[in-house]
Amino acid sequence: MSTGQIILGIALFAVAAAILYAWGLKKSIDQQEDLERSLMSACGSRVVKHLKKHGAVTKADVARLIDGITVGPFWSRRKIKVQDGKRVSGQVIEFLLDQQYIEAAGDGSYRLKK
């Protein structure tokens, strides 16, 4: 091997290492947002599943349904859990309203959007 090939190999290795480092750094920065988005999705799925069977749900029902939900990537020890369903229920309802899955029924309850 010539000196030029060795230098080229070292330079390519450095570029690959820099790309992997930048990718890992970006993943670690965005991890909290990804976890929160996954939690909202999991909570919303549970509420929609309940609505398909029961027709209507109140804010208290949403709080009871989502209490204790835990999400996180299977390869990581980092998880996020709903500790207090009452505090998160408003966010879940707003998420489902924004995504147009549910609509207000008028008496403080919500139903699936038709």
All heavy atoms as an XYZ file, in Angstrom:
881
protein
N       0.838     -1.185      0.000
C       0.000      0.000      0.000
C       0.881      1.245      0.000
O       1.861      1.317      0.714
C      -0.859      0.026      1.255
C      -2.107     -0.743      1.201
S      -3.171      0.109      2.303
C      -4.180     -1.091      2.926
N       0.403      2.192     -0.746
C       1.155      3.442     -0.803
C       0.675      4.395      0.285
O      -0.374      4.191      0.913
C       0.994      4.094     -2.179
O      -0.341      4.542     -2.338
N       1.437      5.411      0.496
C       1.109      6.408      1.520
C      -0.204      7.108      1.192
O      -1.006      7.403      2.088
C       2.255      7.440      1.635
O       3.480      6.753      1.831
C       2.017      8.399      2.762
N      -0.473      7.370     -0.080
C      -1.710      8.027     -0.494
C      -2.938      7.201     -0.171
O      -3.962      7.729      0.256
N      -2.857      5.875     -0.361
C      -3.985      5.002     -0.050
C      -4.248      4.961      1.449
O      -5.406      4.917      1.893
C      -3.717      3.593     -0.574
C      -3.793      3.480     -2.080
C      -3.460      2.083     -2.554
O      -2.725      1.347     -1.884
N      -3.974      1.723     -3.724
N      -3.194      4.972      2.227
C      -3.350      4.960      3.692
C      -4.011      6.253      4.161
O      -4.942      6.235      4.983
C      -1.987      4.748      4.379
C      -1.472      3.339      4.066
C      -2.106      4.967      5.884
C      -0.077      3.075      4.547
N      -3.572      7.366      3.620
C      -4.157      8.662      4.001
C      -5.617      8.726      3.570
O      -6.479      9.209      4.316
C      -3.331      9.821      3.403
C      -1.964      9.877      4.093
C      -4.071     11.149      3.556
C      -1.011     10.876      3.493
N      -5.915      8.226      2.377
C      -7.291      8.202      1.895
C      -8.169      7.314      2.799
O      -9.298      7.681      3.140
C      -7.357      7.700      0.453
C      -8.753      7.651     -0.172
C      -9.357      9.049     -0.242
C      -8.693      7.020     -1.543
N      -7.680      6.161      3.209
C      -8.417      5.279      4.108
C      -8.690      5.926      5.451
O      -9.790      5.820      5.994
N      -7.704      6.615      5.999
C      -7.878      7.318      7.279
C      -8.901      8.438      7.134
O      -9.760      8.628      8.008
C      -6.523      7.843      7.797
C      -5.630      6.664      8.202
C      -6.729      8.801      8.968
C      -4.205      7.060      8.527
N      -8.854      9.177      6.031
C      -9.797     10.276      5.800
C     -11.219      9.738      5.664
O     -12.171     10.311      6.234
C      -9.398     11.062      4.561
N     -11.415      8.656      4.927
C     -12.751      8.072      4.780
C     -13.283      7.554      6.110
O     -14.472      7.688      6.419
C     -12.731      6.957      3.732
C     -12.558      7.410      2.283
C     -12.439      6.204      1.368
C     -13.697      8.307      1.851
N     -12.413      6.938      6.910
C     -12.813      6.473      8.232
C     -13.237      7.647      9.114
O     -14.238      7.568      9.844
C     -11.675      5.693      8.888
C     -12.017      5.183     10.250
C     -12.826      4.072     10.410
C     -11.556      5.838     11.393
C     -13.161      3.593     11.671
C     -11.880      5.376     12.651
C     -12.683      4.250     12.788
N     -12.506      8.759      9.048
C     -12.841      9.947      9.846
C     -14.187     10.530      9.420
O     -14.987     10.946     10.266
C     -11.738     10.986      9.731
N     -14.448     10.547      8.124
C     -15.721     11.067      7.627
C     -16.870     10.174      8.101
O     -17.910     10.669      8.563
C     -15.699     11.185      6.083
C     -17.094     11.430      5.528
C     -14.757     12.289      5.654
N     -16.702      8.857      8.001
C     -17.745      7.932      8.460
C     -17.997      8.086      9.958
O     -19.152      8.084     10.406
C     -17.347      6.496      8.126
N     -16.942      8.230     10.738
C     -17.091      8.409     12.186
C     -17.805      9.717     12.501
O     -18.659      9.766     13.401
C     -15.725      8.364     12.861
N     -17.509     10.779     11.766
C     -18.157     12.071     11.993
C     -19.647     11.996     11.666
O     -20.487     12.559     12.384
C     -17.484     13.155     11.167
N     -19.988     11.293     10.583
C     -21.399     11.161     10.206
C     -22.155     10.370     11.274
O     -23.252     10.756     11.688
C     -21.522     10.493      8.821
C     -21.048     11.468      7.740
C     -22.955     10.055      8.547
C     -20.921     10.856      6.363
N     -21.591      9.280     11.750
C     -22.248      8.485     12.792
C     -22.394      9.268     14.094
O     -23.417      9.175     14.784
C     -21.484      7.191     13.037
C     -21.577      6.146     11.917
C     -20.662      4.970     12.227
C     -23.006      5.683     11.749
N     -21.397     10.059     14.445
C     -21.462     10.879     15.647
C     -22.577     11.915     15.531
O     -23.361     12.114     16.471
C     -20.123     11.566     15.892
C     -20.144     12.514     17.062
C     -20.136     12.044     18.367
C     -20.210     13.896     16.867
C     -20.186     12.900     19.438
C     -20.250     14.765     17.934
C     -20.241     14.273     19.216
O     -20.294     15.127     20.266
N     -22.678     12.590     14.379
C     -23.712     13.612     14.179
C     -25.102     12.980     14.219
O     -26.043     13.551     14.791
C     -23.484     14.326     12.854
N     -25.247     11.800     13.620
C     -26.537     11.112     13.633
C     -26.935     10.741     15.061
O     -28.076     10.941     15.469
C     -26.450      9.869     12.757
C     -27.694      9.047     12.740
C     -28.908      9.391     12.237
C     -27.836      7.727     13.276
N     -29.802      8.370     12.410
C     -29.174      7.321     13.042
C     -26.970      6.848     13.897
C     -29.649      6.095     13.438
C     -27.459      5.614     14.280
C     -28.777      5.251     14.054
N     -26.015     10.218     15.844
C     -26.298      9.861     17.232
C     -26.624     11.073     18.087
O     -27.506     11.029     18.946
N     -25.932     12.171     17.850
C     -26.194     13.406     18.586
C     -27.591     13.928     18.289
O     -28.326     14.329     19.197
C     -25.132     14.447     18.232
C     -25.133     15.731     19.024
C     -24.869     15.451     20.493
C     -24.081     16.676     18.475
N     -27.988     13.905     17.033
C     -29.327     14.360     16.662
C     -30.390     13.462     17.280
O     -31.411     13.947     17.768
C     -29.482     14.381     15.142
C     -30.842     14.909     14.708
C     -30.978     14.941     13.230
C     -32.301     15.460     12.758
N     -33.437     15.288     13.577
N     -30.172     12.140     17.275
C     -31.135     11.216     17.873
C     -31.288     11.482     19.371
O     -32.395     11.437     19.899
C     -30.692      9.765     17.656
C     -30.714      9.288     16.229
C     -32.028      8.795     15.778
C     -32.424      7.542     16.489
N     -33.731      7.087     16.107
N     -30.194     11.763     20.058
C     -30.286     11.995     21.499
C     -30.974     13.323     21.815
O     -31.666     13.437     22.826
C     -28.906     11.948     22.138
O     -28.123     13.039     21.736
N     -30.808     14.307     20.948
C     -31.470     15.600     21.155
C     -32.975     15.466     20.939
O     -33.781     16.018     21.691
C     -30.870     16.671     20.225
C     -29.448     17.012     20.691
C     -31.744     17.918     20.190
C     -28.689     17.902     19.738
N     -33.378     14.715     19.926
C     -34.795     14.571     19.583
C     -35.501     13.476     20.365
O     -36.702     13.275     20.200
C     -34.938     14.273     18.088
C     -34.504     15.437     17.219
O     -34.452     16.564     17.736
O     -34.227     15.202     16.022
N     -34.817     12.766     21.225
C     -35.399     11.609     21.894
C     -36.587     11.984     22.774
O     -37.603     11.279     22.766
C     -34.354     10.879     22.720
C     -34.865      9.593     23.300
C     -33.808      8.833     24.064
O     -32.842      9.419     24.543
N     -33.984      7.539     24.190
N     -36.514     13.065     23.517
C     -37.615     13.450     24.405
C     -38.871     13.787     23.601
O     -39.974     13.375     23.969
C     -37.203     14.632     25.288
C     -38.238     15.015     26.316
C     -38.494     13.923     27.346
O     -37.613     13.140     27.677
N     -39.705     13.878     27.863
N     -38.705     14.508     22.504
C     -39.855     14.837     21.662
C     -40.463     13.580     21.054
O     -41.687     13.456     20.957
C     -39.441     15.805     20.563
C     -39.041     17.172     21.062
C     -38.443     18.038     19.961
O     -38.492     17.626     18.783
O     -37.952     19.114     20.287
N     -39.624     12.653     20.630
C     -40.117     11.397     20.064
C     -40.889     10.590     21.104
O     -41.930      9.999     20.795
C     -38.966     10.560     19.515
C     -38.334     11.171     18.278
O     -38.971     12.039     17.641
O     -37.196     10.779     17.949
N     -40.393     10.571     22.335
C     -41.090      9.857     23.400
C     -42.447     10.481     23.699
O     -43.438      9.776     23.889
C     -40.235      9.814     24.664
C     -39.051      8.861     24.653
C     -38.201      9.070     25.896
C     -39.509      7.432     24.560
N     -42.494     11.805     23.743
C     -43.761     12.491     24.011
C     -44.759     12.243     22.886
O     -45.948     12.031     23.131
C     -43.521     13.982     24.198
C     -42.802     14.311     25.485
C     -42.405     15.766     25.593
O     -42.719     16.563     24.679
O     -41.761     16.116     26.599
N     -44.285     12.267     21.645
C     -45.153     12.000     20.501
C     -45.674     10.549     20.552
O     -46.852     10.294     20.304
C     -44.384     12.260     19.206
C     -45.213     12.305     17.983
C     -44.465     12.730     16.716
N     -43.026     12.592     16.721
C     -42.161     13.602     16.862
N     -42.601     14.838     17.028
N     -40.853     13.392     16.830
N     -44.822      9.620     20.910
C     -45.245      8.217     21.037
C     -46.262      8.045     22.159
O     -47.210      7.264     22.035
C     -44.046      7.321     21.319
O     -43.182      7.276     20.226
N     -46.063      8.768     23.262
C     -47.000      8.687     24.379
C     -48.373      9.225     23.989
O     -49.399      8.601     24.292
C     -46.458      9.442     25.592
C     -47.293      9.349     26.855
C     -47.323      7.915     27.363
C     -46.745     10.275     27.916
N     -48.405     10.357     23.291
C     -49.689     10.909     22.845
C     -50.382      9.947     21.891
O     -51.593      9.750     21.951
C     -49.495     12.264     22.157
C     -49.253     13.405     23.086
S     -50.682     13.694     24.136
C     -49.897     13.714     25.715
N     -49.624      9.332     21.027
C     -50.193      8.379     20.079
C     -50.752      7.155     20.793
O     -51.855      6.683     20.474
C     -49.128      7.960     19.071
O     -49.638      7.023     18.174
N     -50.033      6.627     21.770
C     -50.501      5.463     22.514
C     -51.754      5.792     23.320
O     -52.708      5.001     23.359
C     -49.398      4.945     23.431
N     -51.754      6.952     23.951
C     -52.933      7.364     24.724
C     -54.131      7.572     23.801
O     -55.246      7.152     24.104
C     -52.638      8.640     25.494
S     -51.458      8.457     26.833
N     -53.890      8.228     22.674
C     -54.964      8.450     21.708
C     -55.527      7.148     21.174
O     -56.742      7.004     21.006
N     -54.669      6.179     20.918
C     -55.122      4.881     20.419
C     -56.021      4.188     21.432
O     -57.040      3.590     21.065
C     -53.931      3.981     20.116
O     -53.186      4.493     19.060
N     -55.645      4.272     22.693
C     -56.463      3.624     23.726
C     -57.827      4.300     23.845
O     -58.849      3.631     24.001
C     -55.742      3.659     25.067
C     -56.485      2.826     26.096
C     -55.755      2.656     27.372
N     -54.641      1.730     27.214
C     -53.835      1.393     28.208
N     -54.036      1.885     29.412
N     -52.851      0.562     28.002
N     -57.866      5.628     23.738
C     -59.141      6.352     23.831
C     -60.020      6.035     22.624
O     -61.220      5.783     22.770
C     -58.887      7.868     23.965
C     -60.188      8.644     23.855
C     -58.202      8.173     25.284
N     -59.434      6.017     21.429
C     -60.218      5.717     20.225
C     -60.757      4.291     20.279
O     -61.917      4.041     19.912
C     -59.363      5.949     18.954
C     -60.036      5.377     17.728
C     -59.096      7.434     18.766
N     -59.962      3.361     20.753
C     -60.407      1.975     20.891
C     -61.598      1.890     21.858
O     -62.572      1.182     21.605
C     -59.253      1.124     21.400
C     -59.488     -0.339     21.391
C     -58.226     -1.053     21.841
C     -58.294     -2.527     21.634
N     -57.074     -3.209     22.082
N     -61.523      2.644     22.957
C     -62.616      2.679     23.925
C     -63.869      3.294     23.296
O     -64.985      2.809     23.522
C     -62.190      3.469     25.159
C     -63.259      3.613     26.191
N     -63.561      2.620     27.082
C     -64.106      4.635     26.465
C     -64.548      3.022     27.874
N     -64.885      4.245     27.504
N     -63.674      4.357     22.504
C     -64.811      5.027     21.877
C     -65.514      4.130     20.865
O     -66.725      4.224     20.685
C     -64.364      6.320     21.196
C     -64.129      7.504     22.124
C     -63.469      8.648     21.388
C     -65.436      7.954     22.741
N     -64.776      3.272     20.190
C     -65.395      2.364     19.215
C     -66.348      1.391     19.897
O     -67.323      0.959     19.299
C     -64.322      1.602     18.448
C     -63.616      2.461     17.436
C     -62.562      1.684     16.684
C     -61.864      2.592     15.681
N     -60.784      1.883     14.955
N     -66.090      1.065     21.157
C     -66.941      0.131     21.884
C     -68.057      0.827     22.654
O     -69.142      0.291     22.813
C     -66.111     -0.699     22.866
C     -65.171     -1.658     22.201
C     -64.409     -2.453     23.234
C     -63.441     -3.408     22.568
N     -62.630     -4.141     23.548
N     -67.782      2.026     23.178
C     -68.723      2.662     24.096
C     -69.407      3.912     23.548
O     -70.368      4.371     24.141
C     -68.018      3.001     25.411
C     -67.547      1.783     26.129
N     -66.285      1.271     25.966
C     -68.190      0.950     26.991
C     -66.151      0.190     26.713
N     -67.286     -0.037     27.338
N     -68.915      4.515     22.498
C     -69.610      5.640     21.871
C     -69.213      7.020     22.365
O     -69.021      7.912     21.564
N     -69.111      7.239     23.660
C     -68.774      8.555     24.187
C     -67.846      8.400     25.383
O     -67.826      7.366     26.047
C     -70.032      9.308     24.607
N     -67.095      9.463     25.650
C     -66.135      9.443     26.747
C     -66.033     10.854     27.325
O     -66.150     11.837     26.599
C     -64.762      8.921     26.257
C     -64.095      9.885     25.314
C     -63.844      8.578     27.395
N     -65.852     10.953     28.637
C     -65.654     12.245     29.289
C     -64.168     12.426     29.609
O     -63.376     11.498     29.459
C     -66.463     12.331     30.595
O     -65.972     11.348     31.502
C     -67.951     12.126     30.341
N     -63.831     13.605     30.088
C     -62.436     13.875     30.439
C     -61.979     12.971     31.585
O     -60.838     12.503     31.604
C     -62.266     15.346     30.816
C     -60.849     15.778     30.992
C     -60.737     17.277     31.197
C     -59.284     17.675     31.352
N     -59.128     19.114     31.524
N     -62.862     12.693     32.519
C     -62.526     11.791     33.632
C     -62.291     10.374     33.125
O     -61.397      9.673     33.619
C     -63.637     11.811     34.677
N     -63.092      9.953     32.151
C     -62.887      8.624     31.565
C     -61.546      8.534     30.853
O     -60.854      7.521     30.936
C     -64.004      8.291     30.574
C     -65.355      8.112     31.243
O     -65.381      7.770     32.445
O     -66.377      8.325     30.562
N     -61.186      9.600     30.135
C     -59.895      9.637     29.448
C     -58.761      9.529     30.464
O     -57.802      8.774     30.267
C     -59.751     10.916     28.590
C     -58.342     11.048     28.040
C     -60.758     10.925     27.458
N     -58.878     10.252     31.573
C     -57.849     10.209     32.614
C     -57.698      8.789     33.165
O     -56.581      8.312     33.380
C     -58.195     11.176     33.740
N     -58.805      8.101     33.364
C     -58.765      6.739     33.878
C     -58.161      5.782     32.842
O     -57.393      4.890     33.184
C     -60.181      6.293     34.243
C     -60.269      4.910     34.845
C     -61.711      4.491     35.125
N     -62.650      4.752     34.041
C     -62.767      3.996     32.935
N     -62.008      2.946     32.772
N     -63.667      4.299     32.018
N     -58.496      5.981     31.575
C     -57.999      5.091     30.516
C     -56.489      5.195     30.313
O     -55.816      4.198     30.065
C     -58.690      5.413     29.190
C     -60.122      4.951     29.026
C     -60.734      5.572     27.784
C     -60.171      3.450     28.942
N     -55.955      6.415     30.387
C     -54.544      6.609     30.043
C     -53.606      6.510     31.235
O     -52.389      6.486     31.054
C     -54.325      7.961     29.336
C     -54.643      9.125     30.264
C     -55.130      8.030     28.060
C     -54.301     10.484     29.694
N     -54.144      6.427     32.431
C     -53.296      6.377     33.621
C     -52.424      5.122     33.606
O     -52.925      4.004     33.495
C     -54.163      6.399     34.876
C     -53.381      6.756     36.117
O     -52.383      7.490     35.985
O     -53.765      6.303     37.210
N     -51.120      5.318     33.679
C     -50.189      4.205     33.753
C     -49.610      3.736     32.429
O     -48.832      2.784     32.400
N     -49.971      4.366     31.312
C     -49.423      3.959     30.016
C     -47.934      4.280     29.980
O     -47.504      5.370     30.351
C     -50.150      4.664     28.858
C     -51.580      4.174     28.754
C     -49.423      4.431     27.535
C     -52.358      4.815     27.637
N     -47.127      3.330     29.522
C     -45.685      3.492     29.402
C     -45.278      3.203     27.962
O     -45.712      2.217     27.380
C     -44.947      2.523     30.329
O     -45.395      2.727     31.671
C     -43.446      2.734     30.270
N     -44.441      4.084     27.385
C     -43.927      3.868     26.032
C     -42.428      4.132     26.014
O     -41.901      4.846     26.858
C     -44.621      4.772     24.985
C     -46.076      4.443     24.848
C     -44.420      6.229     25.294
N     -41.789      3.559     25.030
C     -40.364      3.767     24.825
C     -39.847      2.780     23.810
O     -40.451      1.724     23.592
N     -38.751      3.095     23.175
C     -38.192      2.152     22.200
C     -37.702      0.891     22.895
O     -37.191      0.940     24.012
C     -37.037      2.921     21.569
C     -36.743      4.046     22.476
C     -37.972      4.323     23.274
N     -37.842     -0.245     22.228
C     -37.494     -1.512     22.863
C     -35.994     -1.662     23.077
O     -35.575     -2.408     23.936
C     -38.041     -2.696     22.049
C     -37.377     -2.884     20.719
C     -36.261     -3.682     20.598
C     -37.874     -2.263     19.594
C     -35.651     -3.850     19.373
C     -37.280     -2.432     18.366
C     -36.155     -3.227     18.254
N     -35.192     -0.909     22.335
C     -33.740     -1.049     22.477
C     -33.173     -0.127     23.547
O     -31.987     -0.178     23.829
C     -33.050     -0.770     21.145
C     -33.245      0.640     20.675
C     -32.511      1.735     21.038
C     -34.225      1.117     19.780
N     -32.985      2.855     20.425
C     -34.052      2.500     19.637
C     -35.250      0.510     19.070
C     -34.846      3.282     18.817
C     -36.039      1.302     18.262
C     -35.836      2.658     18.137
N     -33.992      0.687     24.155
C     -33.509      1.673     25.120
C     -34.146      1.429     26.477
O     -35.272      0.954     26.594
C     -33.869      3.077     24.625
O     -33.538      4.044     25.586
N     -33.424      1.795     27.512
C     -33.990      1.728     28.859
C     -34.818      2.969     29.162
O     -35.535      3.015     30.149
C     -32.859      1.624     29.890
C     -32.185      0.279     29.882
C     -31.124      0.215     30.932
N     -29.998      1.036     30.492
C     -29.106      1.604     31.287
N     -29.199      1.445     32.576
N     -28.122      2.313     30.796
N     -34.725      3.973     28.327
C     -35.437      5.225     28.559
C     -36.902      5.067     28.155
O     -37.220      4.779     27.014
C     -34.792      6.343     27.759
C     -35.337      7.674     28.133
C     -34.333      8.739     27.966
N     -34.916      9.979     28.421
C     -34.582     11.153     27.976
N     -33.623     11.243     27.089
N     -35.161     12.226     28.423
N     -37.788      5.257     29.097
C     -39.229      5.131     28.896
C     -39.904      6.386     29.444
O     -39.340      7.123     30.241
C     -39.781      3.904     29.627
C     -39.056      2.604     29.339
C     -39.616      1.929     28.142
C     -38.975      0.564     27.992
N     -38.599      0.275     26.655
N     -41.138      6.597     29.025
C     -41.944      7.690     29.556
C     -43.291      7.101     29.955
O     -43.833      6.248     29.257
C     -42.062      8.851     28.546
C     -42.710     10.074     29.178
C     -42.798      8.429     27.325
C     -42.600     11.312     28.313
N     -43.817      7.546     31.105
C     -45.032      6.964     31.665
C     -45.979      8.060     32.104
O     -45.556      9.110     32.579
C     -44.665      6.094     32.873
C     -45.835      5.432     33.537
C     -45.399      4.568     34.696
C     -46.584      3.893     35.333
N     -46.186      3.032     36.441
N     -47.270      7.803     31.970
C     -48.292      8.726     32.468
C     -48.431      8.477     33.963
O     -48.901      7.417     34.380
C     -49.644      8.511     31.753
C     -50.710      9.409     32.360
C     -49.526      8.768     30.270
N     -47.998      9.429     34.770
C     -48.085      9.309     36.219
C     -49.456      9.754     36.732
O     -50.016      9.138     37.628
C     -47.008     10.165     36.892
C     -45.599      9.743     36.572
C     -45.206      8.463     37.262
O     -45.749      8.106     38.301
N     -44.272      7.755     36.673
N     -49.953     10.861     36.177
C     -51.225     11.425     36.620
C     -52.113     11.626     35.396
O     -51.916     12.549     34.613
C     -50.983     12.752     37.341
C     -52.235     13.343     37.941
O     -53.252     12.622     38.025
O     -52.209     14.519     38.329
N     -53.080     10.760     35.224
C     -53.955     10.809     34.063
C     -54.769     12.088     33.976
O     -55.096     12.545     32.881
N     -55.106     12.686     35.135
C     -55.909     13.909     35.138
C     -55.172     15.071     34.476
O     -55.777     15.874     33.771
C     -56.282     14.298     36.569
C     -57.246     13.331     37.206
C     -57.547     13.728     38.631
C     -58.444     12.702     39.295
N     -58.693     13.014     40.692
N     -53.852     15.150     34.699
C     -53.081     16.253     34.104
C     -52.867     16.069     32.612
O     -52.812     17.031     31.864
C     -51.732     16.403     34.799
C     -51.846     16.946     36.191
C     -50.557     17.430     36.727
N     -49.439     16.544     36.404
C     -48.235     16.664     36.898
N     -47.989     17.617     37.772
N     -47.273     15.831     36.569
N     -52.756     14.841     32.160
C     -52.440     14.570     30.761
C     -53.705     14.454     29.909
O     -53.653     14.608     28.700
C     -51.591     13.284     30.659
C     -51.206     12.970     29.241
C     -50.341     13.412     31.513
N     -54.853     14.226     30.528
C     -56.085     13.981     29.767
C     -56.449     15.158     28.862
O     -56.914     14.949     27.740
C     -57.239     13.654     30.703
O     -57.519     14.740     31.559
N     -56.236     16.377     29.316
C     -56.524     17.544     28.478
C     -55.653     17.582     27.236
O     -56.121     17.910     26.135
N     -54.372     17.225     27.393
C     -53.469     17.189     26.245
C     -53.872     16.110     25.254
O     -53.810     16.308     24.038
C     -52.033     16.950     26.705
C     -51.458     18.075     27.525
C     -50.099     17.712     28.095
O     -49.663     16.571     28.040
N     -49.422     18.712     28.654
N     -54.297     14.964     25.763
C     -54.710     13.865     24.886
C     -55.973     14.254     24.118
O     -56.079     14.007     22.910
C     -54.927     12.567     25.686
C     -55.541     11.485     24.827
C     -53.617     12.095     26.284
N     -56.913     14.881     24.792
C     -58.143     15.321     24.123
C     -57.815     16.350     23.047
O     -58.329     16.273     21.929
C     -59.157     15.866     25.154
C     -59.692     14.715     25.996
C     -60.294     16.607     24.457
C     -60.527     15.138     27.176
N     -56.943     17.307     23.365
C     -56.536     18.299     22.364
C     -55.834     17.636     21.181
O     -56.059     17.997     20.025
C     -55.618     19.356     22.985
C     -56.328     20.327     23.891
C     -57.387     21.137     23.158
O     -57.140     21.578     22.019
O     -58.481     21.307     23.726
N     -54.990     16.646     21.458
C     -54.300     15.915     20.394
C     -55.315     15.231     19.483
O     -55.215     15.298     18.255
C     -53.346     14.887     21.017
C     -52.722     13.945     20.039
C     -51.704     14.355     19.201
C     -53.165     12.627     19.948
C     -51.136     13.484     18.294
C     -52.600     11.745     19.051
C     -51.575     12.174     18.212
N     -56.297     14.556     20.070
C     -57.297     13.851     19.272
C     -58.200     14.812     18.509
O     -58.623     14.513     17.387
C     -58.125     12.922     20.155
C     -57.377     11.714     20.720
C     -58.231     10.976     21.741
C     -56.950     10.784     19.603
N     -58.498     15.965     19.100
C     -59.282     16.976     18.389
C     -58.489     17.545     17.219
O     -59.043     17.739     16.128
C     -59.709     18.098     19.346
C     -60.804     17.752     20.353
C     -60.945     18.869     21.379
C     -62.129     17.503     19.646
N     -57.205     17.820     17.428
C     -56.357     18.344     16.349
C     -56.208     17.340     15.217
O     -56.174     17.720     14.040
C     -54.973     18.709     16.881
C     -54.978     19.948     17.752
O     -55.969     20.704     17.700
O     -53.996     20.150     18.491
N     -56.114     16.063     15.560
C     -55.970     15.017     14.547
C     -57.315     14.644     13.918
O     -57.366     13.803     13.027
C     -55.338     13.765     15.164
C     -53.953     13.973     15.705
C     -52.974     14.331     14.605
O     -52.985     13.730     13.548
N     -52.133     15.301     14.870
N     -58.389     15.251     14.404
C     -59.753     15.057     13.910
C     -60.240     13.616     14.051
O     -60.923     13.085     13.200
C     -59.876     15.539     12.469
C     -59.606     17.005     12.334
C     -59.787     17.512     10.911
O     -60.007     16.750      9.982
N     -59.701     18.811     10.754
N     -59.865     12.983     15.154
C     -60.386     11.659     15.472
C     -61.689     11.760     16.250
O     -62.544     10.898     16.127
C     -59.376     10.854     16.300
C     -58.230     10.311     15.514
C     -56.935     10.750     15.760
C     -58.417      9.351     14.528
C     -55.865     10.253     15.035
C     -57.363      8.854     13.804
C     -56.087      9.307     14.061
O     -55.040      8.811     13.348
N     -61.801     12.796     17.096
C     -62.986     12.940     17.940
C     -63.588     14.320     17.738
O     -62.972     15.219     17.155
C     -62.657     12.720     19.432
C     -61.673     13.771     19.945
C     -62.151     11.313     19.681
C     -61.449     13.745     21.446
N     -64.814     14.467     18.248
C     -65.484     15.763     18.258
C     -66.255     15.892     19.563
O     -66.577     14.887     20.198
C     -66.414     15.897     17.051
C     -67.531     14.880     17.014
C     -68.335     14.914     15.735
O     -67.981     15.688     14.822
O     -69.314     14.165     15.644
N     -66.534     17.126     19.950
C     -67.269     17.369     21.190
C     -68.724     16.961     20.993
O     -69.335     17.249     19.956
C     -67.175     18.837     21.579
N     -69.269     16.290     21.999
C     -70.664     15.837     21.933
C     -71.609     16.875     22.520
O     -72.811     16.768     22.369
C     -70.825     14.505     22.653
N     -71.087     17.876     23.211
C     -71.930     18.948     23.725
C     -72.109     18.948     25.231
O     -72.184     19.996     25.838
N     -72.184     17.815     25.869
C     -72.426     17.743     27.304
C     -71.147     17.451     28.085
O     -71.184     16.813     29.127
C     -73.496     16.701     27.616
C     -73.133     15.329     27.088
O     -72.171     15.230     26.312
O     -73.817     14.358     27.469
N     -70.014     17.905     27.582
C     -68.734     17.644     28.242
C     -68.137     16.306     27.876
O     -67.148     15.893     28.459
N     -68.747     15.641     26.920
C     -68.209     14.350     26.481
C     -67.743     14.466     25.031
O     -68.010     15.457     24.350
C     -69.259     13.248     26.625
O     -70.357     13.495     25.783
N     -67.072     13.445     24.587
C     -66.516     13.424     23.237
C     -66.898     12.115     22.572
O     -67.076     11.095     23.223
C     -64.983     13.568     23.290
C     -64.556     14.848     23.946
C     -64.321     14.909     25.315
C     -64.419     16.017     23.213
C     -63.950     16.082     25.926
C     -64.045     17.194     23.814
C     -63.818     17.238     25.171
O     -63.446     18.402     25.765
N     -67.010     12.152     21.248
C     -67.345     10.952     20.471
C     -66.469     10.918     19.227
O     -65.828     11.912     18.879
C     -68.813     10.939     20.101
C     -69.196     12.095     19.202
C     -70.643     12.029     18.779
N     -70.911     13.203     17.958
C     -71.906     14.024     18.119
N     -72.783     13.829     19.074
N     -72.070     15.052     17.313
N     -66.457      9.774     18.569
C     -65.693      9.637     17.329
C     -66.277     10.547     16.263
O     -67.486     10.708     16.161
C     -65.714      8.189     16.841
C     -64.841      7.213     17.588
C     -65.070      5.798     17.050
C     -63.380      7.580     17.464
N     -65.395     11.127     15.487
C     -65.848     11.998     14.402
C     -66.366     11.140     13.257
O     -65.775     10.141     12.907
C     -64.710     12.877     13.927
C     -65.162     13.991     13.051
C     -64.106     15.037     12.943
C     -64.687     16.203     12.179
N     -63.807     17.330     12.169
N     -67.474     11.564     12.707
C     -68.104     10.791     11.629
C     -67.567     11.172     10.286
O     -67.019     12.125     10.017
C     -69.608     10.999     11.648
C     -70.207     10.479     12.930
C     -71.666     10.745     12.996
C     -72.208     10.238     14.329
N     -73.565     10.516     14.532
